[in-house]
Amino acid sequence: MNRIKNRNLYTNMIIGFTGLILTVVGIGILKFNPKVENPLTLPMIFFGLSLTVHYIYYLERKAGVPNKIIWVRATILIITGIILSSILL
C-alpha cells in the first residue's frame, strides 16, 4: 500500500514538473524569439499550464483544502485564461 502511494506521489510530481518545464520553455520561445511564429508554442504553454494546475489540485486535495475553494479557484483561473487568450490572440 505504501509503495502505491509513493508511486502516485512521484507520478504527480513528474506531471507537475513536466508542466512547469513546458510552460517555461514555451514562454521562453515567445519571449526571446518573437519573430518566429511556431504553431506549437501556444498549445505547449496551455498544455504545460494544465499539467501544472493538475499537480496543484493534487496537492490541495492532499492538504485537505475544501472542494468549494478548489472549484472557485479553478473557475477564476479559467475565466482569466479565456480573457487573456482573447486579448492576446
C-alpha positions as CSV (number, residue, x, y, z in Angstrom):
1,M,0.0,0.0,0.0
2,N,2.8,2.4,0.9
3,R,4.5,1.6,-2.4
4,I,1.4,2.5,-4.4
5,K,1.1,5.9,-2.5
6,N,4.8,6.6,-3.3
7,R,4.3,5.7,-6.9
8,N,1.2,8.0,-7.1
9,L,3.2,10.8,-5.4
10,Y,6.1,10.5,-7.8
11,T,3.9,10.3,-10.8
12,N,2.1,13.5,-9.9
13,M,5.5,15.2,-9.2
14,I,6.7,14.2,-12.7
15,I,3.4,15.6,-14.2
16,G,3.8,18.9,-12.3
17,F,7.5,19.2,-13.3
18,T,6.8,18.4,-16.9
19,G,4.0,21.0,-17.0
20,L,6.4,23.6,-15.4
21,I,9.1,22.9,-18.0
22,L,6.7,23.0,-20.9
23,T,5.3,26.4,-19.7
24,V,8.7,27.9,-19.1
25,V,10.1,26.7,-22.5
26,G,7.0,27.9,-24.3
27,I,7.2,31.4,-22.7
28,G,10.9,31.5,-23.4
29,I,10.3,30.8,-27.1
30,L,7.8,33.6,-27.2
31,K,9.9,36.0,-25.3
32,F,13.3,35.5,-26.9
33,N,12.2,34.7,-30.4
34,P,9.0,36.7,-31.1
35,K,9.6,37.0,-34.9
36,V,9.4,33.2,-35.5
37,E,5.8,32.1,-35.2
38,N,5.9,28.5,-34.1
39,P,2.4,26.9,-34.2
40,L,3.3,24.6,-31.3
41,T,4.3,27.3,-28.8
42,L,0.8,28.4,-27.5
43,P,-0.5,24.8,-27.2
44,M,2.7,23.9,-25.4
45,I,2.1,26.7,-22.9
46,F,-1.6,25.8,-22.4
47,F,-0.8,22.1,-22.0
48,G,2.0,22.9,-19.6
49,L,-0.3,25.1,-17.5
50,S,-2.9,22.4,-17.4
51,L,-0.4,19.8,-16.1
52,T,0.8,22.3,-13.5
53,V,-2.7,23.1,-12.4
54,H,-3.4,19.3,-12.2
55,Y,-0.5,18.9,-9.8
56,I,-1.5,21.9,-7.7
57,Y,-5.0,20.4,-7.5
58,Y,-3.5,17.1,-6.3
59,L,-1.5,18.9,-3.6
60,E,-4.6,20.8,-2.5
61,R,-6.6,17.6,-2.2
62,K,-3.8,16.0,-0.2
63,A,-3.6,19.1,2.1
64,G,-7.3,18.9,2.8
65,V,-8.5,22.1,1.1
66,P,-12.3,22.0,0.7
67,N,-13.6,21.3,-2.8
68,K,-15.6,24.6,-2.8
69,I,-12.4,26.6,-2.6
70,I,-10.7,24.5,-5.2
71,W,-13.6,24.9,-7.7
72,V,-13.7,28.7,-7.0
73,R,-10.0,29.0,-7.8
74,A,-10.4,26.8,-10.9
75,T,-13.2,28.9,-12.2
76,I,-11.3,32.1,-11.7
77,L,-8.3,30.6,-13.5
78,I,-10.4,29.5,-16.4
79,I,-12.1,32.9,-16.7
80,T,-8.7,34.7,-16.5
81,G,-7.3,32.3,-19.2
82,I,-10.2,33.0,-21.5
83,I,-9.9,36.7,-21.1
84,L,-6.2,36.8,-21.6
85,S,-6.3,34.5,-24.6
86,S,-9.0,36.6,-26.2
87,I,-6.9,39.7,-25.6
88,L,-3.6,38.2,-26.8
89,L,-4.9,36.3,-29.8
